[in-house]
Amino acid sequence: MARGWESKSVEDQIGAAEAEREMRARRVLSTEQREENEHQQSLLLSQALLRSRLKAARDARYRAQLKMALEQVEAQLREIKDNPAGE
């Protein structure tokens, strides 16, 4: 009786492992998609950094530079949002 339960458990584990492999295969992105995702994440990090520096900046010229850089980053993010990959 114990062997029957044991083999069923092993069978379930094998089935679960196969299902996991199938899920990973579906999640595989093309190199281009992965690069676009990394670029978007980089832009989001830059946006957060610029906002943080802008809050702390006191010099008017430096604040102006930060605002321009932030506007450029946000424009790139809007472009990515308006033109998703594959379209």
C-alpha positions as CSV (number, residue, x, y, z in Angstrom):
1,M,0.0,0.0,0.0
2,A,2.8,2.4,0.9
3,R,4.4,1.9,-2.5
4,G,1.3,2.9,-4.3
5,W,1.2,6.2,-2.4
6,E,4.9,6.8,-2.9
7,S,4.7,6.2,-6.7
8,K,1.7,8.6,-6.9
9,S,3.7,11.2,-5.1
10,V,6.6,10.8,-7.4
11,E,4.3,11.0,-10.4
12,D,2.8,14.3,-9.0
13,Q,6.3,15.7,-8.5
14,I,7.2,14.9,-12.1
15,G,4.0,16.5,-13.4
16,A,4.7,19.6,-11.3
17,A,8.2,19.8,-12.6
18,E,7.0,19.5,-16.2
19,A,4.4,22.2,-15.6
20,E,7.0,24.5,-14.2
21,R,9.2,24.0,-17.3
22,E,6.3,24.9,-19.5
23,M,5.6,28.1,-17.6
24,R,9.2,29.1,-17.9
25,A,9.2,28.5,-21.6
26,R,6.2,30.7,-22.0
27,R,7.9,33.5,-20.1
28,V,11.0,33.6,-22.2
29,L,11.2,37.0,-23.9
30,S,13.0,37.8,-27.1
31,T,16.3,39.6,-26.7
32,E,14.7,42.8,-28.1
33,Q,11.8,42.6,-25.6
34,R,14.3,42.0,-22.7
35,E,16.4,45.0,-23.8
36,E,13.3,47.2,-24.1
37,N,12.2,46.2,-20.6
38,E,15.7,46.9,-19.2
39,H,15.7,50.3,-20.9
40,Q,12.3,51.1,-19.4
41,Q,13.4,50.1,-15.9
42,S,16.6,52.2,-16.4
43,L,14.5,55.2,-17.3
44,L,12.2,54.7,-14.3
45,L,15.2,54.6,-12.0
46,S,16.6,57.7,-13.6
47,Q,13.3,59.4,-13.1
48,A,13.3,58.5,-9.4
49,L,16.8,59.7,-9.0
50,L,16.2,63.0,-10.8
51,R,13.1,63.7,-8.7
52,S,15.0,63.0,-5.5
53,R,17.9,65.3,-6.5
54,L,15.4,68.0,-7.6
55,K,13.8,68.0,-4.1
56,A,17.2,68.5,-2.5
57,A,18.7,71.0,-5.0
58,R,18.9,74.6,-3.9
59,D,20.9,76.2,-6.8
60,A,18.6,77.5,-9.5
61,R,20.8,76.5,-12.4
62,Y,21.2,73.0,-11.1
63,R,17.5,72.7,-10.6
64,A,16.9,73.9,-14.2
65,Q,19.3,71.2,-15.5
66,L,17.5,68.6,-13.4
67,K,14.1,69.7,-14.6
68,M,15.3,69.5,-18.3
69,A,16.7,66.0,-17.7
70,L,13.5,64.9,-15.9
71,E,11.4,66.2,-18.8
72,Q,13.6,64.2,-21.3
73,V,13.3,61.0,-19.3
74,E,9.5,61.4,-18.9
75,A,9.2,62.0,-22.7
76,Q,11.0,58.8,-23.4
77,L,8.8,56.9,-20.9
78,R,5.7,58.4,-22.6
79,E,7.1,57.3,-26.0
80,I,7.5,53.8,-24.7
81,K,4.0,53.8,-23.3
82,D,2.5,55.1,-26.5
83,N,4.5,52.7,-28.7
84,P,4.7,49.3,-26.9
85,A,7.1,46.7,-28.2
86,G,6.0,44.7,-31.2
87,E,3.8,47.4,-32.6
